[in-house]
Amino acid sequence: MSYDFTTRINRQSQNSSKWKGMRKQNPEVPEGIVPLSVADMELMNPPEITEGLKQFLDHRILGYTDAGEDYYTETVNWMQRRHHWTIEKDWLVLLPGVVTAINVAVRAFVKPGEKIAILTPVYYPFKKTIEACGCTTVTSSLINQEGVYSINFDDLEAKLADPEVKMLIFCSPHNPIGRVWTKTELTRVGELCLKHDVLIVSDEIHFDLILPGHEHTVFASLSPELSDRMIVCTSVSKTFNLAGMQCSNIVIPNAELRAAYKATMSSYINGHLNIMAYEAATLAYRHCEGWLDELLDLLETNRKTAVEFFASHFPKAIVSPLEGTYLLWVDLRAYFADQNEQEEFMTKKALLFLDEGYLFGEEGSGFERINLACPTSLLEESLARMAQAYEKDSAAA
């Protein structure tokens, strides 16, 4: 089956969060401009999900509802089939989102005033969550060598050796840099955490979105010892463009950790998901693997399109190799004096609405994160505006 990855939909009338954000940044933005920022897709949902939900609504009462056995069966099967990761139904804790899940983990296992480590630049809600819970963020900067990122293991160990550091929030694949960590890298991080008795929360929300030539390894699958000291956060939201359904699967193999986690969760959040979330996730895992495979082909095409664009029009830009996620990380420091000038150029002149790199930490200043989950023609048009605006500025100068 060939799916529709070309249709464009004006989401302004749908109250899309990122479309509203675009209008807030620039109220004068004309019709036809699409934001390539927040990590949801500018693509049609899999028809198996939309049609399945229509049929579901014909026969259901929308009252309080729990996950059914089919939900758990499809989730467990997906982990085995796509990730070679054997999990048990009882390991699953269901929550509306991964950020919420991380919040619960911090509150359950780290006391206010204690420390949590992150590898920066990284998804900015990590730091916000840590601080909202009254804890202290400890950062270990990733090594950036001409756009290729690696872990500074000496620095990471020095940070983890602090007895006040109780948790590492790890991003795999890494957002925003697009790295898919190797087994060797994961093993070394895991060894350091075990050595210093640091609990790992592994955010693997993008783990289905792996580009050709790369292979994702679920962190907890490396060893029973690591699995026993880990909380793995997964979701259908990024994979199938279902963020609005608010459904995540948090995998906690250790029974004592899981009990403590659930106790904290139940103290301040409803344990039920939206009734539609259960059904959408079940449909996705049961019927939409073919859609995902075609999506990955599109993402590879869009990656090549963007790389070729920057090589041609902005040759001093450094594009980090995209291995996983649909988020391209681009260093534009050679072209702008500072982040304010860069953001002004993007939102007012190029009419290109991206996620500015400084959001992900000070290491991201001068970078842009570009959402490639869109029709190729839309990506081409958006990037062309950037080139045209820069040429106009250069000519005026």
Buried (B, 14 or more C-beta within 10 A) or exposed (E): EEBEBEEBEEBBEEEBBBBEEBBEBBEEBEEEBBBBBBBBBBBBBBBBBEEBBEEBEEEEEEEEBEBEEBBBBBBBEBBEEBBEBEBEEEBBBBBBBBBBBBBBBBBBBBEEEBBBBBBBBBBBBBBEBBEEBEBBBBBBBBEBEEBEBEBBBEBBBEBBEBEEBBBBBBBBBBBBBBBBBEEEBBBBBBBBBBEBEBBBBBBBBBBBBBBEEBEBBBBBBBBEEBBBBBBBBBBBBBBBBBBBBBBBBBBBBBEEBBEBBBEBBEEEBEEBBBBBBBBBBBBBBBBBBEBBEBBBEBBBBBBEBBBEBBEEBBEEBBBBBBBBBBBBBBBBBEBBEEBEEBBEBBBEBBBBBBBBBBBBBEBBBBBBBBBBBBBBEBBEBBBBBBBEBBEEEEEEE
